[in-house]
């Protein structure tokens, strides 16, 4: 399919055929009906049914297309504009291709090229000249999550170009990450997998502005036992991708056997039951040393999340606090017995709150911080000393800005916040199976860079 900026096609309808024009560079669709230019215009709306939020249609050169509209139905009256984030176009216009299900998805290039050492092409000089040989640099993993069984492959591809003007060229440029699913996925699920993979490589780069040059969908060909490309996915990106260098990123080779656990944590995280909280990445390469109130809130949330999984944290028990908790529980139980009438849900709520009466968060964060004292000393490249008082002031600052108080962000709180962001990384990396010796090494050149 030639790369024209305008694509035209139709959306079949029982009432009336809907025509569309797509301006690819803007992800902008214009839908029109037969009545749009008719003298007998009735201004009647046509309701189109979607599949998982996608309109299914066909281009005029016979490619299948799925356009994301985000609702169960889509109304068109004469003409209607839609700027969508996503559309999908089939690879073939000869054979009929269903875009509603897929067996695999491939992410190509972009930020992936900065996370994997491309080594699928090797060359050597011989007496007969330069010889180039293919080398399999593929890494395969079995990923088992709560909802998915996935075969993951990461490798670099070899491409060859021939032209009269530029001659012949062989290159080893793009990294490819392929997910093959045990069960077929609905088209809407591509968003879930896209967001999970973006989250993973954002973690590895410590940047928000990550993405890919291409995304492909595949069907499994049972006859020949391979994934067969069925469609290209076009997802709009509004930012320039990070240019952070390979040696400053936590790469796939670094993680190695920890990759299945990394994927599992990102895939199994749920609302109200988060297994990670990492919303404090810099938006781009220019914001690496830029601290804001929103980042401070996110860093504190990340630490509180990691405290739920941390082991070997010693916080002195406060007997007076324990005594207060026991006394309040007994008082509530006595009140419940002497004053029937309140629903059980009320008491469940009360006891649920009492369960979380523990020492202040600052005490726990200090204990977690001291577990990684050596790592924190490496990450703190300033002359400011970060001690328990600095951490308590950080927590107080977070509480103040969260509850509406105006505070001025000073250098000490900003430096403390930055180091505590590194603390979240250290905890998370150890949680997926990275040894402390590696974590210490990465603090010097990969974490928070």
C-alpha positions, 0 to 999 in steps of 0.5 A: 500500500503506497504511503499517500497521506489521504485514504478513502473508503466506506463503512457498510451500513444497512441503511446507507453506505458511509464514506470516509476520507482519512488524513493519515498525518493528523489521524483525522477522519471525515465521514459522509452519507449519500445525502451530504450533497443531495437536494433532498437532504433529510438530515437523518442520522445513521447509527453504526454499530461498532466491534469493541469500540471500532468501526469496521470498514474497507478502503477503496483499494480493498484493504480492511480498516478498523477505526477506534471511536470508543463507543458501542455506536457511532452516529453520522448525519450528513458529515462528521469529523473524528480525530482518533488515536488509533486505526488499524489497516490490513496488510493484504487487499487480496484475501479477506482479513478479519481484524476482530481477533489476533494471536500476536503483536509485534513492537518495532524500533523506536525506544526499543532500539536503545534497550537491546544490543543489536547483534544479528549481523556479523561480518569478517574479512577473509581473503575473498573479501568482506563476508556478512553472516546472520547471527541469531540474537533472539531472547525467548521467555515464557510469561505467565500472568493472571490472565495471559500466557505469553511467549515473548521474543526480543531480537534485532532484524536484518533489512536489505535495500536495493535502489539504482540511486543508492545501491545495495545496503544491508543493515541491522537497525530495528529491535523487535519485541513479539508477544504470542498469546496462548488465546486469541485477543480481541482488537480492543485488547491491543490497547492493554498490551500497548500500554503494558509494554510502554510502561515496561520500557518507560521503567527501563529508560526512566522516561515517559516519552517512549514509543515505537516506529511500527506496531504489527498484528499477527494471526497464527498460521496452523499449517506452517506453524508461524505468526503471519502478519495481518495488519498495521496499527497506527497509534498517534504519538504527540511527543518526540521519543527519548534519545537517552543512550543505550548504556544509561538504560536498564536494558533487556540484557541487564534484566535477563532472567528477571524479565518474566517477573518484570512482565508479571508485575506490570501485567497483574497490577489492578485498580485498588490493588497496585503492584507498582507505582512509578508515575514520577518519570521525567516527561522528556530528556530535558526534565531529568533534574526538574522536580514538581509537587506532582512528582513529589506526590508520585514518589511518595506513592511509589514508596508507600507501594514498595513498603507493602512488599519490602522485607527486612524492614525493622520499625520499633513497635510503639506499645502505646499505639498498640494499647490505643488500638486495642482499647478502641477496638474493645470500645467499638465492640462494646458499643455494638453489643449495647446499641444494636441498629447500625448495619454490619457494613458500618462496623466493617468500615470502622474496623477496616480503618483501625487496622491501618492505625500504625506509626507515621509513614515517615518512620517506615520510609526512614527504615526502608531508606536505611536498608539501602544506605549504600545505594542512597549515598551513591544516588545523592551526588549533592552536598546536602545530607539526607537523614531522618529529619530530611525524610520527615520534612519531605513527608510533611511537605507531601502531606501539606500540599496534598491537603491544600496548604501552600508550600515553597519547594526548596532544594533540600526537599527536591534532592531528598525527593530525587533520592527517594525516587531512586529508593523506589527503583532499588526496591522494585529491582530487588523485588523482580530478582536483581541482586543488590550488587547489580543494583549498586552498580546501576546506581552509578550509571543507570538509575535516575539518569 
